[in-house]
Each structure stands twice: as C-alpha cells, then as structure tokens.
C-alpha cells in the first residue's frame, strides 16, 4: 500500500442524472492525499487508512476493484489482477460540496470512439454458458453473473466520452475519476449500499429487458419484465443472498425487504430492482461493511463463494468493473454504486475497456443472454447529441386542430425519453397564445429534457389551390425500423434534411426501411389510393405516428398495410 501526499490533483466527480432515484451530485476540493493498494495484502490497511481520514473530518472518494474481494475475505476466489489499475484507490479531500449534475466540464475538446470489439465471440460465450449450466445441474450454484469485456479506442478527450455516457444512460450514480494513469468513467444505475444514521440500504439489480422503439410496445415490455417468472426468480435469489450478508452486520430483527421486483427504466434497458434495509450495530465500521457485502451479490451470483470460483475459471480480471465506486463522509455517511456500465480508459494510448454481463440460470437462453450483454453497453456507443421533442399544430378560427392528440403524443414521447413535461402549464400557455392569434398559424412546441418549453407561431398564407406536378422520389437512404427516433417527433432530422437538400427538384422523398417497406416522407405521412383503398404504412415499419393519420385510422377512413415500392408505383393517388 502506498499513501502519496501531494499527488497531482485528481478530478473526482460524483453525479446523479436521475431525479427519481438518487439525486445528489458532489465535487470534492482540497486534495490532501491519495490512498492506494495494488496488492491483496494491502486492501484492509488501505480501507482502514481511508476510514481514519474520514474520522478526522475528511471526505474520501474512490473505488474498490472486484479483485480486492480476496483481500477482504481470503475465501473468495478472484482472477489475477494485472496491477495496472489499483485494487483500492481513494482520494482524501478537505471539502465536499453539492453541485448540479453536468456542472463540472473539465474536458478540453471532442472525442471519437471506435466501434467496440468483444474479448470473446458468441460461440465462446455460449460455451461458457453451457459450462455454467453444467455447474448448476451439479448443484454447485444457482446463478452465475457471467461477464466479458468490450475494448475500444478513444481519440481526443475521454471526459467528453464520460459526458456522453451520462447523457445516454441518465443514471443516478455517475462518476469520473482521474487517477493519473487511467480515467474511470462510470454511469451506474445500481446502488451497492448507502449508509445514513446507521441505516444501511441496498438495491440489488437483477433482471433486464431491452427498450422497445415504440411507446406502446415499450410499456408492454416493461410490464412483461415486471411479471417475468425467470427474472423474478433471479432477483429473489440475489435478494436472499443480500439479506444473509446484511444479517452479519445488522441489529437482530432489523433486516427488511422493503420493496420487491420494481422496474426502473433507462434509455436503453428496463431493469428489475429490489430494496433491502438493515439497522447496523453501533460497532460496525466501513471495513466490516465491505468484508460482509463485497462484491455485491448481483454481480457474482449465488451462493457467492462457490460461484466466484466458477467465475474465476471462466473470465479474465474484471478490474473496477463489478467493484464499487463512491464516497465516505463524516457522520457515518456513505454511498457506493455497483461499478457496472463502467469503463476504464488509458489516456496515453486511448485504449479503453468496458465490462458487460448477465445472470445465467438453468433456464437461460444463451443467445438472449448474449444480446442482453450487448444491450447493456449500447448506451455508450450511440449518438449522444442533445435533442428536443417537437409538436407542430395548426391554429385557425376554430382553435387548435387535434390539440389533445398532439399533447398526448408529446406526453408519450416525454415519458419514453425521460423528459419533464408540465402538460397543464403548456395548455395554459397555448390558450394564452391562441387568444392573441389571428388567421391561420403554424404553432410549434419545442420541449427540452429539463422541461423548458418554447412556443412559437408562424402565420400561414392560405392558398386556394395548387397547380403543376409535384415530384417525389424514393430515397436511396434506408431507415432502421428499430430506431426509436423514427417513432417520435424530435429535432433529430439530419437524414431527412440531408436528402431534401440533395434533391432540390423534389417536393418530398419517401423512405424505406431495412426490409424495403415504405415508411414516410421527410415531412409527410404517406397515404396512397390503391385498388379503391386508402392505405398508409404500418407503424411497425418505422415511422412517426402522425396525429391526422391517427384520426383517420380511428375513423376507418384509411387502413394500415405493408407498402412496398411496387405498390407506390401502382397507386392511383399519393398524399
């Protein structure tokens, strides 16, 4: 173990981008020293050093790597650590202050991230799952959290990658730690434990379902996860493990499961969590908590000891991933996350690694588990640019056209993406605006994620008719029907705007999906008259659920159909 006073000031930021879970964000100032342990033999001494500093009124922020488990409990098997990243790393600060999430922009520019490369292919992954199933059949384990690594390269500033992770994951436990040789980037959704006034709370997370691109299907997916027998069984196994771990620290009779099988929604996945609490005994110290609870059962499986032996035989070292990241402050206050959705970047080379995994039980389907792993890291490599939700309404002497439908669509999209929307305030604002408008106007609503709204009105000149021929083309750029942004009206219009700019001779361009099915125009719903039927593409093809389209469908005036280009060419009329 080494204690290095006067080290270059590390940037340590803990942030919450979630209002509904854990909402505190902190930055730490007045670095006094760092406490580091590279060897198992030094883990306990390092944590004692940290606890001693906190007892003197300091604040500690840092991490405990997964492989530190053997230093806490010699009976727990771990992989050989490469010694590149410490087993324990804490910075000791004189002060901690509350801050707004996203306040500390320490970056120096943009960054590009290469496509990730898995350490193992799907065949090797399936083989690992089968080995786990054999161990389950032999009665050695009930569940194994099986993980692997994705490797990537960062060109530019890693802090910008951290910022994109925060925006994409909207997690309650985000952390940026600059430890000199490496940068730790975490956007964890999972609480390991919180400690306040001797009340210790754990929220193990086990059970995952990918988000669906459409709001209606996504709600069904969330409900299916909540009722899933398989996921409930997995979650309950870990809850029982956590209860047993907590019992070694708790006052008699104080361990309680306060909530079971909750579903929390993140931008790319739904996750099942449960909550377990305990009143710990007065003599219990930080070291005791880590010795009893670490690593969290949700990232090992059950029973913990034998399952960790199985993990050791299947995996490479996890490092910070599946460890714990958090802070300890005076007054017996501590919060640690389970270090999932966590990457480590070496700034000298730009090389980075992120761990991904899932819980394997006897009933697990290897292909589904493999896809679940990929879903869990999807947030890191997708477009992270900010966007707004948009609604465009017609206003005339009769008021707003289809106002309720527009606001319902906006509310659905806000719920899907986690935007704040005060619908009553927006209605009042539209009413006030409408009282001042004359003639025909296009009213545009622009909603930001934080709930701020811009409303603008643009007068429309009403023509008595048009002459000439409108030219339309089928775009050579196809869309992906699984892209959620196709189903919501947002400011992300780069594809449509680019295609319109490239074809100034066209009134509009019609897009197709990956199956060569027609979807919509760049700014129009597609409706065709074919063989005496008015048809519009099915919503599942990947298109915006237009407000007028919905009205016509409900009235039976038009019908959904799978439309291919040949049907478009045969159409008698196109709208």
N, C-alpha and C positions, 0 to 999 in steps of 0.2 A: 504494500500500500504506500502511496506517496501523497503527501499534502504539500501543495505547491503554492505558497503565498506570492502575490504579485503577478500572477499569470495574466497574459493579455486578456482584457475584459471580454468575457464570453457574452454573447447576446442570448438571453434566456427569456422567452415569451410564452406564456400560457394563456390561451384564448378560448372563449366559447362563442360559437356562431349559431347557438341554439337558444331561443328564449324559453322553450318549454321544458328543457331538461336541466342542465347545469348552466347557469347564465353568467358566471363570474369570469372576468378576464384580468390578468395581472402582468405587470412588468416588475422587474427586480433591479435595484440600484445599489451602488456602493459595494462592489465586489471586494471581499476580504480574502478569500482563498478558495481553492477547489479541493475536493476530497475524491481520490481516485483509487480504485482497486482493479488490478488486472488478474490477480490470482485468487482461486477459491479460498485459500487460507487467509486472505485479507478482507474478505467480504464483511464478516461480522465486525471487525475492527473499524472498517470504513463507516458502517452504519452507526456504530457507537459514537464515532467522531462527529458525524452529522447530528445525531441526537444531542450530543453535548453542546454543539454550537447553537442549536435551537433553544436549549435550556438557558443559554446566556443572552437570549433576546434576538438572535439572528433568524434569518429566513433561508431555508435550503430548497433548491430546485434542481432536479436532475432525473436520473433513471437508474433502474436496476435491470440488467440484461437477463434473459431467460437462463443462460448458463450459470448465473450466480446462484441458482437453486441448490447446487451441490455444496456451496459454501454456507448456506443456511441450514441445510439438512443433508448430511452425508449419505443418507439412504436414497436420495433422489438422483437418478441417473440422468446425465446430460451429455450432449455431444462435446467434443473437444473444441474449445474456443480458439480462434485464430489469433487472439491477442491484439487485433487491430483496433477494436473498439473495447473500451473497458467493461468489466463486469459491473462495476458501480461507478457512477460519475455524478457528483453533486457540486454545485457552486453555492457558496455561502455568501449571502448578501446582508447588508445592514438594514435595508428597507425593502418593503413591498408596497406597491401602490396599485389601486384599481385603475383600469384603463378600458377604453372602448375596443371591442374586437376590430382588428384591422388598423388600429391607430399607429402601431409601430412599423412603419415601412422602412426597413433597414436595407432594402435591396438597392442595387446600383444599375439595374437595367433589365432587359428582357432575357428570356431563355428559351431554348428549343430542347425538346426531349425526344430522344429516339424511340422507336417502337420497342416495346419490351420483349425480351427473349426468355422463355421459361427454362429453368435448370433441367427439367425432365419433360419428355414428350408424353402424349396421352397414353401410349402403350405402357411406359414405365409407371405412370401414375396408377393405371388400372391394376398393374401387378402389385403395387403397394397396397391398394385397397383389398385385393384378394388375400394378401398376407395378413392384413388386419382381420378380415372375416374369419380366417383360419384360427387366429388367436381368440376371437370371440366364441367360435364354435368349441374351442378347447376350454372355455370358461376362464380365460386369463384376464379378460377385460370386457366391459360392456360397451364402451365407446372410446374412440381414439380421435383426437384432433390432429389430422394429417395435413402437413403443410409442405410447401415448396417455395421457391424463390423466383421472382422475375427480375432480370437485370436490364439496365437501360443506361443511357449516357446523357448527361446534361451539358449543353453548350450555353454558356452565359451564367447568369446569376441564380444559384439554387434557391434563394429566398423567393424569387418570383414563382418557382415551382411550388413552394410551400403555400404561397398566397393562392395559387390556382387550386391546390388541394383543399384549402379552407373553403373557397367559393363553391367548389363542386360537391364537397361532402356535407357542408353545413353541420359540422359535428360539434358536440359540446366540449370535447377535450382535445383541442388543437395545441400543438407545441412546436416551437422552433428552438433548438439548442445548438449553438455554435461551440463545439468542444475543441476547436483548433484543427485537429487532423480530419475531423468529419463534421458533417451537419446532420442533425437528427430532425426529420420532418414528419410530424405525426398529425393525423386528423381522425383520432379515435372516437368512435361512438360509444365505447363501453367503459363504464365506471368499474374500476377494480375495487377500491374502497374509499369511503370518505369517513373522517373522524371529526366529530364535534361534540364537545361536552360529554365525552366518554360514550357517545352513541356511534357505533360503527355500522355503516351501511354498505352493502354490496349489491350490485345489479348484474348478475351473470347474463350474458347474451349468448343464446344458442337457438338456432332456427332462422333460416334465411329464405327469402323469395325475391326474385328479381322484379324490379318495377316494370309495369306494362306501359306501352306508349300512350294508350287512351285512358282518360279518366275513369270511364265506367269499368273497363277491364281491370284497371289498377285497383279499384275499390274491391272488386271480386277477388283479386289476387291477395290483397291484404286480409280479407275475410277468410279465405282458404287457409292462409298461413295460421291465423288465429285458431282455426278449428283442426289443423293438421294433427292427426294422431301421432305420426312419426316425429314431427318437430316438438310436440308437447312432451313426448316420451324422452327425447334427447334433452330438452330443457329441464325436465324434472330430475333426471339423473344428476345434472350439474348442480341443481338447487340442493339436492340431498348431500352432495359432496361438500358444498359450501357451508351448509348447516353444520355438518360434522366438524369442518375446520374451525368455524366460529365458536363452537362449543368449548374448544380448548382455551379460549380467551374470555368467555362470557361469564357474567354472573349467572347463577343457577336459575333456569327458567326464563331467561331473557331473550333467547334466540327465537325470532319470529319471522315467518314468511308473510310479508305484508301485502304482496301482490304477485299473482301468478299469470304467466302467459300473456303479458302485454305485448302489443306490436308497435314498434316505433318505425317511422318512415324516414328514409334518407333519399337523396337524389337518385341513387341507382338501385337500392335494395330496400326491402322491408326486413326488419329484424325482430325476433321474439326475445323479450327480456322478462326477468322476474326480480323481485326485490326481497332481500333478506337483511334483517337488522339484528343487532345484539348490543346489550349494555355491557361494556368490557369492565373487568375488575380493575380497581384503582392501581394495582401494582404493575399492570401491563404496560410495556414500553414499545416503542417503534420496532425494535429488533424482534420482540416477541410476535408482533403482528406479522411481520414478513416471514418469520420462521414457521408460523402456523398456516398462513394463507398462500404464500408464494410457491410456484406460479399459480395464477388463478385457474380454477378447475375447468373453466370454459375453454382454455387453450391447451389443456392436457387431455382430459377425458377421465373416465372413472373405471376402476379405482386408480388414484393418482400415481402411487408408487410403481406398480407393475406397468401401467400404461406409459409412463415416462421411459421405462426400459424398452418398450416396443418402439416408441418414437425415436429413441437413440439409435436403434438398429435400422431405421428407415430413412432418416433425414440427415441433412447437414446442419451445422450450427445455425441457430436462429438469431443470435445476437440480441439487439434491442427489441426486435420483433417478438411479441408474446411475453415480453417482460413487463415493466411498469414504469410510467413517467408521471411525475407530479411534484408536489411541494409539501413541505412541513413548516409550520409557523408556530410561534409561541402560543401557549394556551391550549395545547393538545388539539391543534387543528391540522388536518392533513387531507389532501385529495390526490389520489393516484388513478390514472386510467390504465386499462389493459392496452399495451402497446400494439394494437392491431391497426391496419390502414397506416402503417408506419414505414417510412423509407429512410435509408442512410446513404448519404452522398459524400464521396471523397472529392473535395474541391480541386485538389491538384490535378486529378485526371478527369473529373466529371463523371466518373463511374458511380452508378447507384444501384441499390438493390431494395426491393420491397417484398415482404413475405405475404403469402396468401394461403388459405387453408379452409378446411371444413370438417365437421364432425362426422366420423364414419361409424355407423352401427351395422348390425347384421342385415337390416333391410335396406341399406344404402344402395343406390344405383350408381355405379362408377362414372358413367357419362354425365349424369346430373350433378354429381359432386364436383367433377372436373369443371363443368360450366359454372357452378356456383363460385369456385375459386376465381375464375376469370371475371365474373360479375363483380366480385368484391374489390378488384383493382381497377375496374373500368373508370371510376371517378377520376383517377389520376392522369389518364391519357386522353380524355375527351376535351372538346372545346370548352374553355373556361371563361370566355369573354362574357361580360355582363350583358343583360338584355332586359327589355321591358315587355309587359303584356299590353296589348293594344285592342281597342274596340272602335269601330267606325260606324256611326249611326246617322241616319237621315232624319232631319228635323224639318217639318213644314207646318202649315197652319193647323194641322191636326195633332201636332206634338211629335214626340219621338217614335219612329217606326220600330215596332217589335222591341221595345225597351227591355221588357222583362227577360226576353230570350238573350239579348246582348249581355245583360248583367249576370244572368245565370251562367253563360259561357265564361265570362270573366271570373266569376266566383269559382267555377270548376277548375280553371287553369291556375288561379291563385292558390287553391288548395293543393293542386298537384305539385306545383313548383315551390311551395312554401312561402308565397308572397303574402304580405299583410294587406288585407282589404277591409275597409270600413264601408260596407255597402250602403248603410243608412246615410252616412255623411256624403257619399258620392251621389246618391239620389237627390239629396237636398241641393247639392251643388249644381246638378243638371237642371233641377227645377228652377233655380235662380237664374241660370244661364238662359234657359228657354224663355223666361219672361222678358228677356231683353232682345231676343232674336226676331227678325222679320224675314219673310220669304223662305226660300229653301236653303238649307245649310247642311254641310257635312260636319258632324261633330265627332271629334277624335278624343278618345280617352287613352292616356298613357300612364300605366301603373308601374312603379319601381318596387323592388323587393321589400324595401323598408316601409312601404305603404304610402309613400308620397305620390300624389296624382297630379297630372297636368291635363287640363281640358281645353281644347281649342275648337273654334267654329270657323268654317270656311264657307262663304257663300257659294252657291251653285247656280249657274245660269241654266234655266230650263229650256231645252231646245224642243221644237215641235216635231222633230223627226230628223233622220239622217239619210243621206244618200250615198251611193257608191258601194264598193265591195270592201269588206273588212278581211284582211289577210291574217290567217293563223297558221302556225306550223307546230309540228310535234318536235319538242326539244330532243336533242341528242343526249342530253344530260338526264340520267335516270335518278330517282329518289329511292331511299330505303324505307320500306313500309314500317320498319321497326324504330324509325327515328321519331322520338316523342314530339319534336318540334313541328312536325307536319300536322299534328292534331290540335295545335294551339296557335292562336294569333299572337305573334310576337314580333319584335323588331329584327329578328334574325331572318333577313331576306336576301342574303348575298347571292344565292343561286339564282333566284328569280330576277333580281335587278341586273345581274351579270348577263343573263340570257336576253333580257329585253334590250339591253344596251348593245349587244352583239347583233341584234336583228331589228334595226330601226324600221324596216319595211313592214313589220308585223304589228297588228293590233294586240295580239297576245300569243303566248306559246303554251301548248298543252304538254304536261309532263306525264311520264310513265314510271312505273316502279320496277323493281328488280325482276318481276315476273312478266314484264311488258304489258301491264294492265294500266289503262288510263287512270289518272288521278284528278288533276285540276289544272286550271290555268294559273298564270303567275299572279293574277289579281281577280280571277273569276271562278265561280263554281261552274263545272261543266254539266250541261244538260243537253241531251240530243233527242230528236224525234226520229224513231226508227220503227218501221212497220206499225205505225199508229200508236206507239207507246212513247211516253216521255220518260227517259232513263237518265240516271245520274250514277257515277261510280260509287260502289260500296265503300263505306267508311274504312273498312279493313284494308283497303288498297293503299291507304296512306294519304289522307287529305284533311283539310280543315272542315269541321262540322259547321258549314255555313248557316247563318241564322235564317235567312229566307229559305234555304234548302230544307232546314228542319221544319219550317212552317208548311212548305209544300208537301213534304213527306207525310206529316201528320194529317194533312187534309186529303191525302190519297191522290194528289194531282200528279205526282211523279213517283217512280219506283227505283230502288237501288238495283244495280246489276254490275256484273264484271264486264267492263267495256274494254275491248282490245282495239288497236288501231284500225283493223279492217272494218269494225262497226262504225268507227268515226267516219271513215271514207264513204260508207254506205248511208250515212244519216241524211235525212231529208232536210233537217234544220239543226243548227247548232247554236246554243246560247252560252 
